Amino acid sequence: MADESFPIEVTQRGYAAIWTIDREARRNSLSRATLLALGKLAREAASNPSVRVVVITGRGDKAFCAGADLKERQGMSENDVRAQLELYRSELGCVARLAKPVVAAINGVALGGGLELALTCDLRVAAAHATLGLPETTLGIIPGAGGTQRLSRVVGEGRAKEMILLGRSISASQALAWGLVNHVAPENSDVIDEALAFAQPIAEGAPLAQAAALEAIDRALDLPLDVGIELERVAYDKVLVSSDRQEALAAFAEKRKPRFSGV
């Protein structure tokens, strides 16, 4: 197991950084150190040109992340829990705001804060045996790391209320049907390999254009359409003057693949 002061293993395959929560014995639950590590990695990735896409996963094949570390939570006062929730919002917020595509490779159960972590990602690839849920109301609380907000934006109000109020988990295949995950890996395949293959077009794409597209989508989610269209115009202008746009035009004329530099 990784050092508990920084319980995430960081590897890189090409342009993809892979962050593996390395707490298999604790079902890859979210300790305070795990939250701080995720925030730190997201801040570093933002300025690292060698990283085009981030894949987040958990150690083993049983749990992506089973939510809060309940053993750690046992010794907390109410104010301690409030402080922990602020960490969820600030550090997972760094993942959500990262101007590079983030893919959750859901290798097993994603429950509570684990599903909330997956929801901060832009795309989700699930193992065939994965299950996803927000069971907090069965424990006398509610999702506290953005689950009530992000889930409804992904699957719609009705399905979000069903998952949260019933506190039940759904299968990977049902999550795919609902749009909660983008792709389900075949049985007995490696979900990280599947996530990397799924994200390969991102690694080959134009970083500035991807960042601008994420900005246009994310900033306009809660705004009227006309405001969103204006935000799209502003984001488009950033890529209109880029060298990558000129490279794409030249590559098309020369019948070759573009070589994007991110400028």
N, C-alpha and C positions, 0 to 999 in steps of 0.2 A: 504494500500500500504506500501511496505517496506520503510525503511529509505532511502531517495534519495542519501545519501552519500555512501550507500552500498545496491543497489536495487536488490539484489539477495537473495532469500530464499534458505537456505541449509537444506536438510533433508537427512536421510539415511535409506534405507531398506536393511537389511542384508549387503552384500558387495557392494551395489550400492549406490553411492552418487547422489542425485538429486538436480540440480541447477535450480531454477525457476526464470526467469527474472520477477520481480514483479513490472511492470510498465503498468498495463493493460490499464489505462486511456490514456497512450501515445503509445498504441499498442506495448508495450514491446520494444520500440525503444532503440537504442544503444547510451546512453549518455556517456560522458567521465567517469563518475563514474561507469557505467555499464562495460565499457571496463576494467577499472582498477580492478574491482571486479572479473571479469572473469580471468584475469591474476593472481591475488593473489590466487584465489581458485585452479587454475591449478598448481601453484608452490607448494602449500600446499599438494595437492593430490598426487604429485609425490613421496613424502616421507611418506605418510600415509598408513601403511600396511592394515588398515581396509577397504580401498577403492580398490576394484578390477576393477570396471567399473563406469563410470560417465555418467549420463543421463542429458542432457540440454533441457529445455523446457521453455515455456512462460506461464504467468498467463492467465487463462480464456480459451475460445475455439475459439476466433476469430483470434488471432495473435500469432505466434511463436516469430516473431520479424519483424517489418515492416521496418527495416533499420535504417539509421541515424536519430537522434532526430533533426528534422528540426527546431523546436522552438529554441533549443540550437544553431543550426548552423547559424541562422539568424544574431546573433550578432558577428559572427566571421569574421576576416579579412582573406585575402588569406593565410597569414603565419599561422594564427590560424588553418585554415583548413589543411594546410600541417602538422602541429604538431599533429592534430587529426588523420590524416592518418598514421602517424608514430605509434600512439597508437594502431590503428587497427592492424598494422603489428606486433608490439611487443607483445601486450597482447593476441590477437587472435592467434598469433604464439605460445604462451605458450600452448594454448589448442591443437593446431595442433601437437606440439612436445611432448605432454604428452605420456609417455611410458606405458600408460594404455588405454584400449579401451574406446572411447567416443562415445556415441550414441545421436543423435539429435532426440527428440520426438517432431515432428513438428505438433503442435496442431492447426494451422491455417495458415494464410498467412506468407510466408517467402520471403521477398522482399529485394532487394538490399543487404545491409550489413547483413540482417537477413539470406538470403540464403548463403551469404559468411561465416557467422558463422556456419551454418549447414554443409558447405563444409569443414570446418576445422575438423569436426567430422569424425570418422572412418566409422560409419554406420548411416543410417537415416531411421527412422520409421515415417510415415506420417499418420495423420488422413485422413479419406476418403474425407473430405471437404477441405483439405488443398490446397493451390495454391502456386506455387514457381516461382520466376522470378527475373531478373536483369534489371530493367527499366531505368537505369541511362542514356543511350544515348538519351532517350526521354526528359531528363532534361538538356541536354547540357553537360553532364560529362560522365565518364566511371566508371565501378566498380573499387574501389580503395583499397579493402581489400582482394585482391587475387582472385577475381572472374574471371577475364580474364584468369588466369592460372589454378586454381583448377577445374573450370567447364569443360574446354576442356579436362583435364586429366580424368575426370569421365565419360563424355558423348561423347567425341570425338570433333574434331575441327568443323565439320559441324554443329552439333546441338548446340554447344556453340555459334557459330557465329549467328545462327538463333535466339537463345534466346536473345543475347546481341544486335544485330543490329536491330531486330524487336522490342525489348523492351517489348515482350509480356510474360505473365505468362502462365504456364501450370498446368494442374490438377494433383492430386496425382496419378491417374491411368496412365496418360501419363508419369509422372516422373518415375513410376515403370517400364514401358515399356522401357524407355530410360536408365534405370540403375542409375538414379539420386537418387532414394530412394530404399532401400532394401526390405521394407515391408510396406504395407498399412493396417492400422487397419480397422476392419469391422465397418460398420455404427453404430453409437450410442455407440461405445465402448470407454473406457478410453485409450487414446493414451499412457499415462505413463505406465499403466498396461501392454499394448501391448509391449512397448519397454522393460520393465523389463522381460517379458516372453521371448521375442525374444533374450535378452542378457543373459538369465539364464545359458546357457552353458559356457559363459565367466566367470561368477561368480564361476562356479564349476571347471574351468580349471586351468591350471598351469600358474601362473603370469609371471614367468621368460620366459617361452616359448612364451607367448603372446607378451611380450615386445620385445623379440628377433625377432619374426615374423614381428611386426610393424616396427622395425628398418630396417630389410632386405627389406621390401616392400618400405617404405618411402624414404630411402636413395638412392635407385637404380632407382627411377622413371624416372630420366632424363639421366641415364647413359647407355652406351652400355651393351648388355647382358652379355658379359664375365666379365665386372666389377661387374655387379649385382650378378653374380654367386659367385664371390669371396667374396662380402659382405655377401652373404648368408652363405658361409662357415665360415666366422668369427662369425656371429651371432649363427650358429649352435654349434660352439665350446663352447659358453657360457652355453648352456643348456646341452651339453654332459657331463659336469663335475658337474652337479647340483644334489642335493639330491632329487629334484622332479622327475628327470628321474629314479633314483633308486626306488623311491616310486611307480612310474607307472609300472615298471617291476614287483615289488613285488605284487602289487595289481592284475596285470594280472595273475600271477602264483597262487594267492590265491583266484581268482574269486570274487573280491570285487571292490568297487569303490575306486579310489586313493584319498588320503587325502593330497593335495598339501599344502606346507608351504611357498612357494616362495623363497626357498634357494636351 
